[in-house]
Amino acid sequence: MPQPRKPRRDTSATRRVKATREAVQQAAKVAEAREAARQIGGRGGAAEPTAAERRRADRDPITGELRKREVLPLLVLHFMREGPSYGNQLMERISKVTAGVLSVNPNTMYPLLRQLEERGLIEGQWEHPERRSRRYYSLTEEGQAEYYRLVRDVRPFLDAIATSIDKIVREVYE
């Protein structure tokens, strides 16, 4: 009668192989995210997605893509066309217009506002300079030009998302 096989022991060599395999897979994901960012092009100097943004995009393909495809800067510049705005106001308006699908937190909004200001697309002024209470941002002429570029460049992506969702709804519910 054959003897039952003993389970394999997890040796240090096996652990190293597993760790190497995981590292290679992670590097491939990072390279894929960088390639996607490169292909998007026209980011106007926007930084490459952070590791946290890539992980979030892996978990949520729709909002992850909305973030990568410059939808947030488009919405921020759009709302500033109506007049000066501050960060919390912009976060609320974005959440409202997207029915909460694209919720933005301060860790996303304020770095974006600083980046847009550094690029000369918006300019900020403190409501009470002596207290630095609330910073209002206004659109510059360069920001207006960038807004029109984003309106043109982001539209095909938004149309593709809308078409995909419509197809899903028709397939499942009609």
C-alpha positions in Angstrom: 0.0 0.0 0.0 1.5 3.4 -1.0 2.3 5.8 1.8 0.3 9.1 1.9 2.4 12.1 0.8 3.6 14.4 3.4 2.6 18.1 2.9 5.4 20.2 1.5 7.1 22.3 4.0 7.2 26.0 3.4 11.0 26.4 3.3 12.9 29.7 3.1 13.6 29.0 -0.5 9.9 28.6 -1.2 9.1 31.8 0.7 11.8 33.6 -1.4 10.2 32.3 -4.6 6.8 33.5 -3.5 8.1 36.9 -2.4 9.9 37.3 -5.8 6.8 36.3 -7.7 4.7 38.8 -5.7 7.3 41.5 -6.3 7.3 40.8 -10.0 3.5 41.0 -10.1 3.5 44.3 -8.2 6.1 45.7 -10.5 4.0 44.7 -13.5 1.0 46.5 -12.1 3.1 49.6 -11.5 4.5 49.5 -15.0 0.9 49.0 -16.3 -0.3 52.0 -14.4 2.6 54.1 -15.6 2.0 53.0 -19.2 -1.7 53.9 -18.8 -0.8 57.3 -17.5 1.6 57.8 -20.4 -1.0 56.9 -22.9 -3.5 59.2 -21.4 -1.1 62.0 -22.4 -2.0 65.7 -22.3 -2.1 65.6 -18.5 -0.6 69.1 -18.5 2.1 68.3 -16.1 -0.1 66.4 -13.7 1.8 63.9 -11.5 1.8 60.2 -12.2 -0.8 58.3 -10.1 0.4 57.6 -6.6 0.5 54.0 -5.3 -2.7 54.7 -3.3 -4.5 56.0 -6.4 -3.4 52.8 -8.3 -4.7 50.6 -5.5 -8.0 52.5 -5.4 -8.3 52.3 -9.2 -7.8 48.5 -8.9 -10.7 48.3 -6.5 -13.0 50.7 -8.2 -12.6 50.8 -12.0 -15.2 53.5 -12.6 -14.2 56.1 -10.0 -10.5 55.1 -10.4 -10.7 56.0 -14.1 -12.7 59.1 -13.4 -9.8 60.3 -11.2 -7.1 59.3 -13.7 -8.9 60.9 -16.7 -8.7 64.5 -15.4 -12.4 64.6 -14.4 -11.6 66.2 -11.0 -9.6 69.1 -12.5 -12.3 69.6 -15.1 -15.0 69.8 -12.4 -12.9 72.1 -10.2 -12.2 74.5 -13.1 -15.8 74.3 -14.2 -17.1 75.4 -10.8 -14.6 78.1 -10.5 -15.9 79.6 -13.8 -19.0 80.6 -11.7 -16.9 82.5 -9.2 -14.3 82.0 -6.5 -14.6 78.8 -4.5 -12.9 77.1 -1.6 -12.0 73.5 -1.1 -14.9 72.2 1.1 -17.4 74.0 -1.2 -15.8 72.3 -4.3 -15.9 68.9 -2.5 -19.6 69.3 -1.7 -20.5 70.4 -5.3 -18.6 67.5 -6.9 -20.3 65.0 -4.6 -23.7 66.6 -5.4 -23.2 66.7 -9.2 -22.0 63.1 -9.3 -24.7 61.9 -6.8 -21.9 60.8 -4.5 -20.3 58.5 -7.0 -17.2 60.6 -7.1 -16.6 61.7 -3.5 -13.5 63.7 -2.9 -11.8 64.0 0.4 -9.5 66.8 1.6 -6.4 64.6 1.0 -7.3 64.7 -2.7 -8.8 68.1 -3.1 -6.2 70.3 -1.4 -3.1 68.8 -3.2 -5.1 69.2 -6.4 -5.8 72.9 -5.6 -2.1 73.5 -4.8 -1.0 71.8 -8.0 -3.5 73.9 -10.1 -2.2 77.0 -8.3 1.4 76.1 -9.0 0.6 75.6 -12.6 -0.9 79.1 -12.8 -4.4 77.8 -13.6 -6.0 79.2 -10.4 -5.0 81.8 -7.9 -5.8 81.7 -4.2 -6.5 84.4 -1.7 -7.2 84.1 2.0 -10.6 85.3 3.1 -9.0 87.0 6.1 -5.3 87.2 5.4 -4.4 87.9 9.0 -6.2 84.7 10.2 -5.8 82.5 7.1 -9.4 81.3 7.7 -10.5 80.2 4.3 -8.7 80.2 0.9 -10.8 81.2 -2.1 -9.5 80.1 -5.5 -10.3 81.9 -8.8 -9.7 80.9 -12.4 -6.9 82.5 -14.3 -6.8 83.1 -18.1 -4.5 80.0 -18.3 -7.0 78.1 -16.2 -9.8 79.1 -18.6 -7.7 77.8 -21.6 -7.0 74.5 -19.7 -10.7 74.2 -18.9 -11.6 74.3 -22.6 -8.9 71.7 -23.3 -10.3 69.4 -20.6 -13.8 69.9 -21.9 -12.7 68.7 -25.3 -10.3 65.9 -24.2 -12.4 64.4 -21.4 -15.7 64.2 -23.3 -15.0 61.0 -25.2 -14.1 59.2 -22.0 -17.3 60.4 -20.3 -19.4 59.4 -23.3 -17.8 55.9 -23.3 -18.7 55.5 -19.6 -22.2 56.7 -20.2 -22.6 54.3 -23.1 -21.3 51.3 -21.1 -23.6 52.0 -18.2 -26.6 52.4 -20.6 -25.7 49.0 -22.2 -25.5 47.3 -18.8 -28.8 48.7 -17.7 -30.5 47.7 -21.0 -29.0 44.2 -20.8 -30.0 43.5 -17.2 -33.2 45.5 -16.7 -35.0 45.5 -20.1 
